[in-house]
Amino acid sequence: MLDYENIEVVKIPKERTGVLIGKGGDTKKKIEETLGIEIEIDEEGEVTIYSTDEQKDALSLWKARDIVKAIGRGFSPEKSLKLLSDTYMCEIMDISEYANSEKAMMRLKGRIIGSGGKSRRYIEELTGTYISVYGKTVSILGEFEQVQISKDAIEMILKGTSHAKMYKFLERHRQSVKRRELELWK
C-alpha cells in the first residue's frame, strides 16, 4: 500500500528520464525493490517517490530521492546506486554562481573537465569520487570526506586558481590520508 503522507518530488531533465527508467524499466524497478518504495515519472521529468509498507528503512525515501537526483545530474545508474550506502553522498554545485555570462559558464565547465577530461579524471583519481558536469551544475558522488575534498578542489578551479595549485592541494591531501592510514596500522 502506498503512503501518501510520505512522498518526495524531484524534477530531473526530461532527457534523463529514460536513464532513470532503464532498459525495460530495470533501473526504476531495482530502486523500487531495493528500497521498498514506489516511483512515478511524468513526461515533464517530475519524479514522485512514495513510501510503501515494504519500505526497507526510515531513510529509503531520501535515498531514493538522492539516487534520482544523481541520475538526473548525469551519473550512470550503477554509480548512482552507490548512494544506497550510508557512507555515500552526492553534492551538487551550481556553476552559475561563479559565472556572470553564458560564455563564462562554458569556460568554467571546460576548466573543471580539463583538456581531454584530464582535470576531472585527476580529481576523481586523487579523491576516489565521481564527478559529473551537466547543465549548469557539477556534481560529486562519493564518501563524505572525499566529496568535501573534491568540492574544495573544484571551488578552487571555479574561483580561478591554477590547475597546478589545485593538483598540489590534492596531492597534499592524499599524502595526509596515507599518513593517517599508516598511523592506524601502528
SULKA-V950373 format. One record per residue. SS is DSSP state (H for helix, E for strand, L for the rest). PHI is phi in whole degrees, -180 to 180 (* if undefined). BURIAL is + if it has 16 or more other C-alpha atoms within 10 Angstrom, else -. Layout:
((SS | PHI | BURIAL) (SS | PHI | BURIAL))
This chain:
((L | * | -) (E | -79 | -) (E | -109 | -) (E | -77 | -) (E | -79 | -) (E | -108 | -) (E | -134 | +) (E | -126 | +) (E | -120 | -) (E | -128 | -) (E | -103 | +) (L | -124 | +) (L | -57 | -) (H | -52 | -) (H | -71 | -) (H | -99 | +) (H | -64 | +) (H | -62 | -) (H | -67 | +) (H | -64 | +) (H | -70 | +) (L | 82 | -) (H | -62 | -) (H | 63 | -) (H | 81 | -) (H | -57 | -) (H | -65 | +) (H | -58 | +) (H | -61 | +) (H | -63 | -) (H | -63 | +) (H | -62 | +) (H | -70 | -) (H | -65 | -) (H | -101 | +) (L | 71 | +) (E | -125 | +) (E | -126 | +) (E | -121 | +) (E | -120 | -) (E | -125 | +) (L | -99 | -) (L | -70 | -) (L | -88 | -) (L | 93 | +) (E | -88 | +) (E | -112 | +) (E | -111 | +) (E | -114 | +) (E | -111 | +) (E | -80 | +) (E | -133 | +) (L | -66 | -) (L | -88 | -) (L | -53 | +) (L | -74 | -) (L | -151 | -) (L | -62 | -) (L | -92 | -) (H | -53 | +) (H | -62 | +) (H | -70 | -) (H | -63 | +) (H | -62 | +) (H | -59 | +) (H | -67 | +) (H | -64 | +) (H | -62 | +) (H | -61 | +) (H | -62 | +) (H | -63 | +) (H | -63 | +) (L | -93 | +) (L | 106 | +) (L | -78 | +) (L | -71 | -) (H | -58 | +) (H | -60 | -) (H | -68 | -) (H | -62 | +) (H | -69 | +) (H | -63 | +) (H | -70 | +) (H | -65 | +) (L | -75 | -) (L | -70 | -) (L | -91 | -) (E | -100 | +) (E | -146 | +) (E | -128 | +) (E | -105 | +) (E | -114 | +) (E | -109 | +) (E | -91 | -) (H | -67 | +) (H | -63 | +) (H | -68 | -) (L | -107 | -) (L | -120 | +) (L | -105 | -) (L | -155 | -) (H | -63 | -) (H | -65 | -) (H | -64 | -) (H | -61 | +) (H | -62 | -) (H | -62 | -) (H | -65 | +) (H | -60 | +) (H | -63 | +) (H | -67 | +) (H | -66 | +) (H | -72 | +) (L | 81 | -) (H | -64 | -) (H | 64 | -) (H | 82 | -) (H | -61 | -) (H | -62 | +) (H | -61 | +) (H | -60 | +) (H | -64 | -) (H | -61 | +) (H | -60 | +) (H | -66 | -) (H | -76 | +) (H | -112 | +) (L | 71 | -) (L | -112 | +) (E | -115 | +) (E | -126 | +) (E | -129 | +) (E | -103 | +) (E | -145 | -) (L | 60 | -) (L | -98 | +) (E | -127 | +) (E | -125 | +) (E | -118 | +) (E | -125 | +) (E | -121 | +) (E | 170 | +) (E | -76 | +) (H | -47 | -) (H | -63 | -) (H | -65 | +) (H | -63 | +) (H | -63 | +) (H | -65 | +) (H | -57 | +) (H | -61 | +) (H | -61 | -) (H | -63 | +) (H | -67 | +) (H | -61 | +) (H | -58 | +) (H | -63 | +) (H | -64 | +) (L | -88 | -) (L | 100 | -) (L | -62 | -) (L | -68 | -) (H | -60 | +) (H | -58 | -) (H | -66 | -) (H | -65 | +) (H | -62 | +) (H | -62 | -) (H | -57 | -) (H | -67 | +) (H | -62 | -) (H | -59 | -) (H | -64 | +) (H | -62 | +) (H | -65 | -) (H | -68 | -) (H | -66 | -) (H | -62 | -) (H | -60 | -) (H | -61 | -) (H | -63 | -) (H | -63 | -) (H | -67 | -) (H | -67 | -) (H | -80 | -) (L | -75 | -))
